[in-house]
Amino acid sequence: MPFDVESIRGDFPILDRTVGQYPLAYLDSANSSQKPISVVETIDDHYLNHYANVARAMHLLGAEATEAYEGARARLARFVGAARAEEIIFTKNASEALNLCAHSVGSSLKPGDEVVISVMEHHSNIVPWQLACERTGATLRWFDVTPDGRLDLDKAAETNLINERTKIVSIAWVSNVLGTLNPVRRIADQAHAVGAIMIADGSQGVPQLPTSVEELGVDLLAFTGHKMVGPTGIGVLWGRYDLLASLPPFLGGGEMIEVVKMTGSTFAPPPHRFEAGTPPIVQAVGLGAAADYLDTIGMAAIADHEQAITGYALRELQQIDGLTVLGPTGLDDHGRPVDRGGAISFTLEGKYGPIHPHDVSQMLDARGVAVRGGHHCARPLHEAYGIQSSTRASFYLYTTTAEIDQLVDALTYTKKFFDK
């Protein structure tokens, strides 16, 4: 089926809203995506007609809820190309998934071991590893970034960043600030060559790109539901089953056990070993519906649309005097961005100096354009570029060129306002 953005927008009633006299231009999908009717209706149906706790109740509703929950697990396994459903662990978000990695994978770290991340990581892929290194005495190292927003692979090679002491490498697939599409497979091959475990933060990649964990070459992949037209309160950690089976649990409680005695406990096999307590049942069912929705449209088509919209936005934004885009800005012969996803962060300079991103965001909001201003949970990255914060516009399958034009017009107005 041809990609029909207007038809797709019909599935998202919130996009028909107005802000004063302006149509809503929702350009904050890297923060959280909007939800289609089918996902909301699936959630409503489960709460109203099938709700019960899972894997506990020996009655009809319990059986229906368990079937729906485990069906969502199998659905997400297919979505990312997992070998088996048991490789999918449900968490409350990607942050919890990465903390799970830091606690369970990181439990074997010791002094002299090294963990490698990057300066462009979201705080959720920095702080857990800082804490893990503090607990274990391991050393945290990182990739720096180049001026054009890529991982500095040359410097990493010169400093022998990934070496025989490296035990874990954890890198964002797509940067939430720069939009940079990182060479995860290349880095994974380097990590595996020295016996390290490779983890990817897929929060910005899985919603935008066709995903195959085998092709990525990673051992663990974290992503979140609310950025891929699914509900909040649900995240996913995919992991190789043999690796998961070798790891200790992250949290203790109900359902993650095998046998509990006062003298000690044994633990269930994956995935239940990592899902202590009542899980996000209905959220998982809703996320399964989100995967259905995205696959019906086609992830390749969604990625193609996102690339087209991002290329258009890069061309138009760079016509604004005083606006500087962070991250890769190159376009290929078809006008598509090279090595970047659908988030564009930028700074705006006026006649009297930089215009603060919070001021930019408020001015844009007054003209119907929803963006994000701040450090986007990536303060070290902003410090690396010598700036305090930035404004970010981010796009998705429902974004139109008209919304990009509205953004450009609002930014032009904002600059004129502050130049008075």
N, C-alpha and C positions, 0 to 999 in steps of 0.2 A: 504494500500500500504506500502511496506517496505521503510524505510528511506534510500534514495539514495543521499548521500551528493554530489557526483560528478554530478549527474543530477541537483541538486539544484544549484550548482555553475555555471552551464550553464545559469542560469537565471540572473546572475550578471556579465556582461561583464568586469567590472572593475577588477575583480579578476584574469583576464588573463594578467594583466599588469606585467611588470618586472621593477626592480629597478637596473639599471646597468646590471650585469650578473646574478642577483638573481631574482627568482620569487617573486612577492609581497605576503607577508604573512600579511594580514590585521587582526591584533589582538587588535583593538581599538573599538569594537562594543559597549561597555558600554558607550563610548563617543558619538558615532553616528554610526548607522548601514548603510550598503550599501543598494542600492535600486534595486529591480528586474525589468526586462524589463516591466512586466505587469503594474506595478505602474507608471512608466515613460510614457508608452503609454496611460494610462488612463488620466493622467494629460495633455498630448499633445492633446488628442482627445477633452477634454473638452474646452481647450483654443481655439482650431482651429474650433470647430463645434458647441459648445453649450454655449459659454460664454455670460453671462449678469449678472447684479446684481440680488440679490435674494429678494423675498417678497416685491418688489416694482414695477417692470416693468410689465405692462399688455399686454405683447406680447409673441410670441412663445418662443423666446430665454429665456425670463425671467421665463416662466413657466418651461422650460427644466432645467434651472440652479437651480431653487428652488426645483424641484423634485429630482435632483441629490444631492443637499446639504442636504435636509431632509432625503433622502434615506441613505446618509452616516451616519447621526445621528442614524437612526434605525439600521444600520449595526453595529455601535460601541456599541449600547445598547445590541445587541445579543452577541457581542464578550465578554462582561464582565458580561453577565447574568442579565442585568438591567430589572426591572419590566415593564418599559415603556420608549419609545424613549425620552420623555420630561425630563428624568433624566440625559440626556447627554448635557453638556454645552461645546461648542467649545471655546478654548482660543488659544493664539499664542504658548504656550508651557506649560510644567508642572510648571515652575516658576510662570507664571501668574496665573495658577489655584490655586497654594498655596497662592499667594498674595490675590486672590479673597477670599479664605477662611479666611485669617487673617483680611481682611477688613470687610467682611460681617458677618461671624460668630463672629469675634472678636469685632464687634461693640457693643455687649452687655456686654463686660467685664467691671469690675469696680474694684476699690481698694479692696484688700482682696481676689479677685479671683486668681486662679492659672492656668497656662498653662504648660503642660508637653510635652517635646520633648526628644531627646537623644543626647549624645555626638557624635554619629556616623552619624548624619544627614548631608546631602548635605546643603550647605549654603542657598539654596532655601527653606529649611524647618527649618532654624534657624533665618535668618535676618527678614523675615516678622513677625515672632512672637516676636522678640525683639522690632520691631517698634510698633506692636500692644500693647505690654505691656507698652511701653513708652507713647503711646497715652492715654491709659486708666487707668494707675496706677496699673494694674494687675502684678502678680509676675511670672517670668519665672523659671521653675525648669526642671531638666532633669535626665534621666537614665544615669549612668556611664557605662563603658564597662569593661569587665573582661579581663585578660591578653590573653585569647584565642579568643577574638573578639566577644563576645556575650554581650547582654544587661545584666547588673548586676541586675537581678531580686531579688536576696536575699537582696542586699543593699537597693533596692527600697522598699521592704517589711519592712525592719528594720526602714527606715526613713519615712514610711507612705507616700511615694511619691504621690500616687494617693489616694486622700481623699475627704472629703465633700466640700473642697474649690476648687477642680479641676473642671474646666469648659470645657476645651479642652485638648485632647491628640492627638499629631500628630507625627507619627513614620514612618520611612522607612520600607516598606515591605522587601526589599532586599538592603543591603548596597552597595553603588557604589564603595567603597574602599575594605572593608573586604569580600564582597560577602555573608555576613551573612544573612541567611533567618530568619527573626524575627518572634516570636510567636504573630502575630498580633491579631488573634482571642482571645487568652488568655488575652491580654492587653485590647482589646475592651470590653470583658466581665467585666473586672475590672472597666473600665471607665464608662460603662453603669450602673454598680451597684451603682455608686455615682451620676448618672445623668449627666455625662459629654458626650460631643460629641467626637467621635473617627474619626480621619482623617488618611489616609495612603498615603504616597508618593509611588506610584506604578511604578515609572519610570524605575526601574531595574527589577521589578517583572512581569508586564503585558506583556512585550515582550518575556519573557522566559517561563512563567508558565501558565497553564490553569487557567483562572480567573473567579471566581464567587463572586460577591460582597456580596451575601447572605452568602456564606460560610466564607468569610473573616470577616464578622460581623461588618464592618465599616459603618459609616454614610456618609462619603465622600471619594472619591478615585481620586487622581490626577495621570495622566500619560501623556506621550508625544509621538508624531508621529515619530519623526526622529530616535528613538531607536528601532522601531518595523517595519523596512523596509518601513516606510512611509516618506512623505516629511518633510522638515523643515517648521517652521512657523505655526504649528498646535499642539495643546495640547488638553487634555480632562479633564474635571472635571465631575465625576459621583457623584450624590448625591441623597439621599432619597427624593422623590418628596415632601412629607409633610414638610421636613426640608427646602428644597429650597424655597418652597412657603412662608415660614415664614421669610426669610432673606431679608434684604434691598439690593438694587443693589450695584455693585462694581463701575461701570463707568456709566456716563450719556451720552446721545446722541440719535441718531436715532435708531429706531427699538426696543429699550428697554422700550418704553413708552406705556401707555394706552391713557391718555389724558394729553396734556400740555396746561396750561394757565399761564399767567404772574403771577398769584397769587400762583401757585404751580402745581405739576404734580402727576399723578398716573402712576403706572408701570405695564407692561405686566406680565403675569404669566411666570413661568419658561418654557423653558430655555431662552426665548428671553429677559427676564429681565436682564440677565447677558451677553448679546451679543450686546453691544452698537456699532453702526456704521456698516460699511460694514465688514462682517466677512471673515475669510480665506476660501473662497468658494471652490476654486480649490484644495487647500490643504486638505480640508475635504473630497472631492471626492477622492483624492489620498489616503487618510488614509483609506477610505472605501475599496479601492482596495487592500491596504496592509492587512487589516483584511481578505479579501477574500483569498489572497495568503497564509497567515499563516494558516488559517483554512483548506485550501485544503491539505496542508501538514499534519496538525494536531498538535495542541499545545502540546498534550501529547507526541507525537513523537519528537517534537522540544525540549521539556524539557528533555526527555530521552537522546537525542543526546548530549545536553549541559552538562548533568551530566556525561556522559561517557567521553567527551572531557576534562572536568574539572578534573575528577579523574585521567585521564592519565597525564594531565599537572602537577597536584600536585605531583604525584610520580616522574616524570622526573625532575622537577625543584628542588626538595629537595635533589637531588643527586649532585647538584652544591655546591662546597665548598664555604662558605661565604654568601650564599643566605638564607635569612630569609623571610618566607611567613607571611604576616599579616592575621589575621583572622583564622577561623576554618580550621584545616588540617586533621581531622579524616576521614577515609574511612570506608564504611561498608563492609560486607562480599563479596559484588559484585564489590568492588573497586570504588564505587560511593561516592562522598563527602557527609558528614553529615551536614545538616543545612547550606548549602551555595549554591550560584548561580555561574554563569560563569564569574566572574571577580576575578583575582588573583593579589593582590598588594604585592610587596616585596622590600626588601633592599638588596644591594650587597656590601659586605665587601671585600676589596682587601688587599694585603700585607701591604700597606701603609695607610690603613684606609678606611672609607666608600667611595664608588664611587658614585658621585652625579647622581641622576636619569636623569638629563638632558644630562649628558655625556653618560649614559647607553642608553638612547633613541636615541641619535645621532649615536652611534656606531651600534645599532641594525638597524636603518634606512639605514645605509650604506650597510647592508647585507640583505636588503629587508624586514625587520620586522618592522611593524608599531605598536608601543605601545604608552602609554602616561606616561609622567614623570611630577611630581609636587605634589601638595596637593589635586588635584582632587576635588576642591571646597569643601573640608572637612578639613579645617585647624585645628579646635578644636580636631578632632579625632587624627590627627598626633601629635599634642601637647600632647595629653593624653598618647601616646606611646613614647614620648620623641624623636621624629624624626621630621625633617623639611619637608620631602617629601618622595615619594616612586615612584617606577615604577609599572605600571599596565598593564597587558596583559588581554584582555577580549575576550570572544568567543561568537559564535552564531551558527545559524543553518548551515552555510556554512563553518565552521572551520573544518580542517582535522588534523589527527595525524601528517601528514607530516609537517604541519605548526608549530605544537608544537615542533617537532624535529628541525626545522629550528630556532625556538626561542632558544632552549637549546644550539644548536651549536653556535649561535651568542652570547649568554651570556658567554659561555665558552671562546670564542675568546676574548670577551671584558675583562673578568677577567685576562686572560693571558697578554693582552695588557697593562693593568694598573699595573700589578705585575712586569713588566720589571724593 
